[in-house]
Amino acid sequence: MRFLRFAIVAASLAVTTAFASPSDPKQGAEYTVLPVPQPSQTAGKKVEVIEFFMYHCPYCHALEPVLEQWVKKEGDNIIFKRIHLPYQGANDPEAHLFLTLQAMGKSEAYQARILDAVGDIVRRKRSETLTEQELLGVAYGLPGIDKGKFMDTWNSFGVKTMLNRLPGIVSNNYKIDSTPTVVVDGKYVISPGQVAEATHTRDQQQLFQETLQVVGALVTKVQKSK
């Protein structure tokens, strides 16, 4: 299975984008809808928002500070989650690292640090394919990580089972093949590439803001339907 990085210039969409507006997004322009909606976690008016990402993805790295602020701003409006695309398949060491930290309840606390560390490795070796040893080195360098507990979780049945299931979840259930991509309420799919195609925005930071504006509008749409 191969996963493609987000590119500013996405595939052309078979819709008109003359009146594209991130604050009033249209299906087929700024977002698409999954053919089979997926179960989503809800609590009252809260809406599930999932970011599909990869540690080595430079656009995920660039998006992170903007996304972090947006999540804080949304507060109780959303239930925010992340899913790491298994770039190297069912044995992807990056996804393995994420699932291990997630099982330990530490994935969010270390998200920015790992994006920085992995980005440094990618730039130094000029390759997006990281090894297990490289990722373990990143993990061991995180403050407060107990190596014994970390490796027990890394090798646990639960983490390995989820790692094996991940390719099917990503490709079969959510139909995701690029990062970063956001799914709202288990059905609305938004990516910066698609928003760029709709709005013709080429400035990266403006594009990220517009993308999250679309996500926010869809969160509101779902809340109104509850």
Secondary structure by P-SEA (a helix, b strand, c coil): ccccccccccccccccccccccccccccccccccccccbbbbcccbbbbbbbcccccaaaaaaaaaaaaaaaaaccccccccccccccccccaaaaaaaaaaaacccccaaaaaaaaaaaaaaaaccccccaaaaaaaaaacccccaaaaaaaaacaaaaaaaaacccccccccccccccbbbccccbbbcaaaaaaacccccaaaaaaaaaaaaaaaaaaaaaac
